[in-house]
Amino acid sequence: MGAGSLIVLIICGIAFAGGGIFLSQVLAKTSTNPQKGEAYECGVPTRGRSWIQFNVGYYLFAILFLIFDVELVFLYPWAVVVKDAGWMAFAEIVVFLFILFLGFLYAHKKGALKWM
């Protein structure tokens, strides 16, 4: 697979995405309704302003979840080849988990894991 194949693949990807957007603009019905601009939360009408501040702890909790979820993506391939990789791979994963654990301790110390 050379550079020409990569260029063709990129052009096809851009054409496919652009074609989908173009077709949706041409074929889809559009309507201007003031309710489209309102915030939607489980069908309950909003009272007051829709743009309010929320507790940043929820955001931090979500980011921590993503970090530890991505960690599992790295652990699975390692677990598949651990017998063939030897002790060096084991030492590397121990260092990786230790760094992750330090991040967990830091988040716990800062109170990012507490609800309210």
C-alpha positions in Angstrom: 0.0 0.0 0.0 1.8 3.0 -1.2 1.3 6.7 -1.0 -1.1 6.7 -3.9 -3.4 4.4 -2.1 -3.4 6.6 1.0 -4.2 9.7 -1.1 -7.1 7.8 -2.8 -8.3 6.7 0.7 -8.3 10.2 2.1 -10.1 11.6 -1.0 -12.7 8.9 -0.7 -13.2 9.6 3.0 -13.6 13.3 2.4 -16.0 12.7 -0.5 -18.1 10.3 1.5 -18.4 12.6 4.5 -19.0 15.7 2.3 -21.5 13.9 0.2 -23.5 12.8 3.2 -23.6 16.4 4.5 -24.5 17.8 1.1 -27.3 15.2 0.7 -28.7 16.0 4.1 -28.8 19.7 3.3 -30.5 19.1 0.0 -33.0 16.4 0.9 -33.9 17.0 4.5 -36.8 19.1 5.5 -36.0 22.2 7.5 -38.2 24.2 9.8 -37.6 27.2 11.9 -39.2 26.6 15.3 -38.3 28.5 18.4 -38.4 25.3 20.5 -35.4 24.0 18.6 -33.2 26.5 20.3 -34.3 25.5 23.8 -32.4 23.2 26.1 -34.0 19.7 26.3 -33.8 17.7 29.5 -36.0 14.6 29.6 -39.0 16.3 28.3 -39.3 18.7 31.2 -39.8 22.3 30.2 -37.0 24.6 31.4 -37.6 27.3 33.9 -35.4 30.4 34.0 -32.2 30.5 32.0 -31.0 27.4 30.3 -27.3 28.3 30.5 -26.3 27.8 34.0 -23.1 26.8 35.7 -22.8 23.2 37.0 -20.5 21.5 39.4 -17.1 20.9 37.8 -16.8 17.7 39.8 -19.0 15.9 37.3 -16.6 16.8 34.5 -13.6 15.7 36.6 -15.3 12.4 37.4 -16.0 11.8 33.7 -12.4 12.6 32.7 -11.1 10.2 35.4 -13.4 7.5 34.0 -12.0 8.0 30.5 -8.5 7.8 31.8 -9.0 4.5 33.6 -11.1 3.2 30.7 -8.2 3.9 28.2 -5.9 2.2 30.6 -7.8 -1.0 30.1 -7.3 -0.7 26.3 -3.5 -0.9 27.0 -3.8 -3.8 29.5 -5.7 -6.1 27.2 -3.1 -6.6 24.5 -0.4 -6.9 27.2 -2.4 -9.7 28.9 -2.7 -11.5 25.6 1.1 -11.7 25.0 2.4 -11.6 28.6 3.8 -15.2 28.4 5.8 -14.5 25.2 6.9 -11.0 26.2 8.9 -12.0 29.3 9.9 -10.2 32.5 10.7 -6.9 30.8 7.1 -6.5 29.7 6.0 -7.3 33.2 8.3 -4.6 34.7 7.0 -2.1 32.2 3.4 -2.8 33.0 4.1 -2.5 36.7 5.6 0.9 36.1 2.6 1.9 34.0 0.2 0.8 36.7 2.2 2.6 39.4 2.0 5.9 37.4 -1.7 5.3 37.0 -2.1 4.6 40.7 -0.2 7.9 41.5 -2.8 9.7 39.3 -5.6 8.0 41.2 -4.1 9.1 44.5 -3.7 12.6 43.3 -7.3 12.7 42.2 -8.5 11.3 45.5 -6.4 13.8 47.5 -7.8 16.7 45.5 -11.4 15.4 46.1 -12.3 14.7 42.5 -13.9 11.4 43.4 -16.3 12.9 46.0 -19.9 13.5 45.1 -20.9 16.9 46.5 
